[in-house]
Amino acid sequence: MTTERLSYLDGRITVDPDLCNGRPTIRGLRITVETVLGFLGAGDSPAEILAQYPSLEAADIHACLRFAADMMSHRYTLARVA
């Protein structure tokens, strides 16, 4: 079976079922969008993230934010879990 790799925002964000359990990653690296958003949410600056992950570029961080905003524009339903 062939897995399909999806690409968003000019290839900055990729989704590959065989990489990081199918979570969105940055340019196919093993750095997830979730990781970058978590650092930003914790108050880290883009410069601090870039220093910690030298393979990232400033445009990757902007792509993470844009990707998250795009995902939030879709309809979703919250379900109460016990």
N, C-alpha and C positions, 0 to 999 in steps of 0.2 A: 504494500500500500504506500502510495506517495503522499507525503504531507505537504500541505500548502503553506508557504511563508507569506504573510501579509505585510504590507509596507504602508506607512502613513507619513504625512508631512515630509515629502521628498526623501523618504528612506530613513529619516531620523528615528522613527519609531517602527519597530518590527515586532511581529508576532509569529513565532515559530513553535508549533506544538512540541518539538523536540528540544527546546531550549527554555530553561527556567520554568518548567511545567506549563508552558504556553502563555506565560504572563508577558505583557508588553515590555520589550527591552529597548535599549538605545543602540541603534545601528547594529543589532545582532551581537552586541557584547553581552556579557553576563552581568549587566547592570540593569536592574528593572526600573521602569518609570516609578513604581511604588517606592523604591529606595530613595530616589531623588526627591520625590514629593514629601517623603517622610522627613528627610533632612531639612527641606525648606519649611515644613510645618513646625519643626522643632526650633526654628529660628536661625539655622545656618544660612550664611550668605552664599550666593552663587560662587564667589571667589573661594570660600572655604571648601565647598563641594569640589570645585575644580582642582584645588590643591590636594584633596584626598583621593581623587580619581583622575590622574593625569591623562587618561585616554579619552576623557570627555572634553567637549568644546562648549563654549557659552551657548551656542545655538541649540545644543542638546537639552540644556536646562529650559530654555524657552519653549522648545518643542514639547517637553514633558508638561509644562503648564498649559500649553495650547491643547494638547491631547486630552488632559483632564477636563478642561473647559468644554471641549467638544463632546466628551463622553457624558458630561452632566447635562448637556442640552437634549439628550435622548430621554424618552419617557421610561420611567422605572417605577416599580412598586415595592414598598417595604412590607415585609411579612414579620409578624411577631413570632419569635421563637421562644418556646417554653422558657 
